[in-house]
Amino acid sequence: MNDLYDAVTRRIVAALEAGAPPWIQPWGSHPADPYPINLSTGRAYRGVNVLLLNLQAAACGFARNRWMTYRQALAIGAHVRKGATGTPVVLFKLKEVGAAGEKPDAEDAPRRVYPLLRTFVVFNAEQIEGLPAELLPERIEAAEWNPLASAERLLDASGADIQYGGSKPFYVPGEDRIQLPPRSAFPGESAFYGTALHELTHWTGHPERCNRPLLPRQSIEAYAFEELIAEMGAAFLCAHCGLPGRLEHASYIDAWLGALRQDKRLIFTAAARAQAAADFVLGLAGHGPGGLPQVADAVEVAA
């Protein structure tokens, strides 16, 4: 398990060192698929798997962010192109077993829970031949799915106290208030909504929401860790709205790199908390559990 944590973290570190945060969309302003989806199930990948698949899509120049396993391709009569290299994704879940020397099926037998981390290899749609046409429909922008309107709905549905004025955006925990510069101060709509969704991710940390207190960690200062969560959470929300992701606080990259080199589980925990924050915001807007298609090979890692 430690080798897997190490392998994933090394990929994230390499991307940050190259100036390409893996939570930023690599497809420009109008991606065909704003977040990675499993072709077979139609469910979205989540947490750290979003970062891993975004990295691979960018590195290989894939136009579609849709994936499936070798067996899933065979099951629908398609096949992976000969010589294609797959991309590992991870599945984390808790397994409950009986304590040593006890029958696990006994009702009063002591139980213990331990994490089970597994890897699966998936292939991009462009690496698979014979896919049914209906699995890759053209992206059609309905009038109600205007990216700006969708982002506005997230802000409105949150009920957050958002005030405008000044030159800097920030969230004030003690007052439970988001402060944003006037909209006219931003170079464009995408910049405004990217910043607003970043601060809204901070807002989810309130005890009455996701309860994400600013606590010190061994490898990283508390607020630098919170900024990492907010960066990814905002990117997940931007992807949902069809907006390009943004790097709001590049000044923290050195701190993130230092921490990731010390703590191989840090990116897993941060991605899980960012996903929980995005889920909370999307849920308030009436998008159901998570606001996206259901989980595919999700990762959740306890702090």
N, C-alpha and C positions, 0 to 999 in steps of 0.2 A: 504493500500500500504506500509506504514512504517513497518508493521509487516513482510511483505514479504522481504523487504530489510534487515531487521534485521535477519530473519531466514537464508537467503542465506549467509549473512556475517558471522554469527556464524559458519556455516559449513566450510567456507574458513579459518577462524581463527583457528578452531580445527585442520584442516589439516596441516596448517603451524606450529602450536604448536607441532604436532606429527612428524614434519620433513618430510612431504610428500606434497610438493607444488602441487596443483591440476592441474596445467598445464603440469606436467610431465607425460608422458605415463606410465601407470601401467602394460604394457604387455611385457616389455623387448625390445630387439632389433628388433624383427620381428613380430610386432602386426598384427593380421588378419585384423583389421580395425584401421587405425591410427588416425581417428577422428570420433566422433559420427555421425551416419547417420540415418535418418528416413527410416525404412524398406518399408513403404508404398509409399512414394514419391521419395525416392532415394536422397533426399536433405540433405545437411549437417547442423547440428546444429552449432551455432556460438556464439561468445562472451562468456558471463558468463555461458551459457548453456553447452559449452564445458567443463568448469571446473566442473559443477554439475554432468554431466554424467560420466566424468572421475573418479570423486570421488566415485560414486556409483559402477562403473564397478570394480574399485580396491577393494572396501570394500567387494563386493559380489563374487569376483573372476570370473566375467564373461569373457569368452574367446572372445566374439564378442562385438563390440561397435556399435550395431545396435538396434534401438528402434522403438516403435510405440504405439499409444494410444489403449485403449480397443476397441473403436468403429472401428478403422482402422483394427484391427485384425478380428473383426466380419465381416467386409465388404468383406474380402477375404476368408471367410470360416474357419478361424482359431479362437482360443480362448485362453484367458489368463488362465494359470494354476490356479486352485483353491487355495486360500490362498496366492497367490503371492502379494508382496508389490510393488506398483509402485513408480516411481521417479518423483518429480515435476520438470518441466522446466517452463520458463517464457517467455511471449510474451509482448514486449513493442511496442506501436505505439502511434502516436499523433492523437487525435480526434478533429475535428473542429466543433464548434457549434455556433449558433447565440447568440449574446449578450442578456442579460436579457431584456425581454419586446419587442424584435424584432422578426419578422418572419425569421426563418433561411433560407428560400428559396428565400428571397428577394435579388436581385443582389447587391444592395448597402447597405445591412444590415451589421452592424458591426459584425465581427467574432472574436472568441477567440479560442485558441488552448490549450488543456490540455493533459497531458500524461495519457495513459491508460495502466495499468500493469495488466496482467492476468496470471494465472497459468494453466498448463495442466499436467496431470499425464501420463507418458509413462512407458512402460514395455520393458525389454530387450528381445532379441530374445530367450534367454534361458528360459524365463518365459512364452513363448507362444508355444502352441501345435498346430499341423496341418498346419504349415507354408509351402507354396509351396517351393520345393527345389530350384527353380530358384532365390528366394529372398536371399539365402545364398550361393552364389557361392564360390568355393574355390579360395583363392587369388593366382593368377598366376603372377609371376614376368617376364614380357617381358624383352627382352634384353635392349630395349630403356628406361625402367623404372628402371634402376640401380640407387639405392639411391644416390650414389656419383655423378653420371652423372646428376641426376635431381637437386641436390644442386648446382653443378657447373653451370648449366644453369641459375639458379636464380641469382648467382653472376655475370655472364657474361652479362645477359640481363639487369641488373640494370644500367649498365654504370657507376657505382660508381667508384670513384678514390680510389683504394685499393693499398696500398703500404706495403711492407714487410720489417721487420727489428725490432730490439729491442726485449725486453722480455715481453712487456705488450700490450694487444689489447685495442684500444680505437677509438672513433670517435671525430674528431676535427671540431666543427661546423663552426668556423671562416674560416677555410680553406676548409670546405666541403670535408674532407678526412677521410678515414678509414685506421688505422694503425694496422697491424697484425704481430705477430712474424712469422718467417719462418715456413713453413708447417712441416719441420722436427722437430720443437720444440714441437709439439703436440704428445701425446701418441698414437694417432690413427686418422683415417679419421673422425670418428664421433665427436671427440673432436674438431677437426679443424673446421668442418662445423657448429657445434653448436655455437662455438664462433663467426665465421664469420657471421652467420645469426643474432646473437644477435646484433653485431655492425651494420649490415645492417638495422635492425629495428630502431636503433638510427638514422641512415642516413635518414630514411623516414620522420623524424620530420622537415626537412628543409622547409622554407617558400614556396618554389616552388614545394613541394611534398605534404605531409599531413599537413603541417603548424601546427606543434605541439610545440609551444614555451615553454621554461622552465619557467613556472610561479609558484609562491608560492601558496600553498593551505593551508587552515586553519589547516588541521590535519597532514600534511606531508611536509617535505622539498622537494623543486621542483625536485631535481635530484633523490631522492629516489622514487618519483612517476614515473619519466621517466624510472628508472630501472625496476620498476614493469611492465610497459608497454613493455619494451624491453624483459624481461624474457618471458612474455606470447606470444608476437609476434614471437619471435624466436622459441618457442615451437610449435606454430601453423605451422610455415614454416617447422620445422623438421618433424612434423607429415605428412605434405604434401609429403615430400621426402622419407618417410619411415624410418627416422632416429630417434633414441631415444632422447627424450628431456633431457635437462641438466639444472641444477641450476647453473648459472654462478656467481651469487653474493649472496651467503648465508649471507654475512655480513649485508645485508639490511633487513633480516627477522624481527628483532626486531622493526625496524622502520615501516615496513609494518604492523606488528601486532598492534603496538600502534595506527597507523592511522586508521586501520580498526575498532578498538574498538571505535573510536571517530566518524567515518563517515561511516554510513551504506550504503551509495551509492558509496563509493570509488571504490569497486571492480567492480561494474557495469560499471562505467565510464572508468576505466583502461582497462577492457576486451574489451569494444567497441573500444577504441583507438588502442589497440593491434590488433584487427581484421581488422581495417581500414589499419593499417600498413602492415599486411600480404597481404591483398587484393591488395594493391598498388604494392608490390613486385611481386606477382603472375601475376598481370595484365601486368606488363612490360615483363614478360616471355611468354606472349601470352596464358595464361590459362583462358582467359575470365573474366567476372565480378567475382572477388574474387578468381579465380583460382580453386575453389572447386565446387562441386554440389551446386545448389541454396539454399538459406536460408530456414531453417525450424525453426519456432518459434524463430526468431532472437531477440536479445536484443540490443537496442541502448539507451543510457542515456546521456542527455546533461550534459556538465560540469557545 
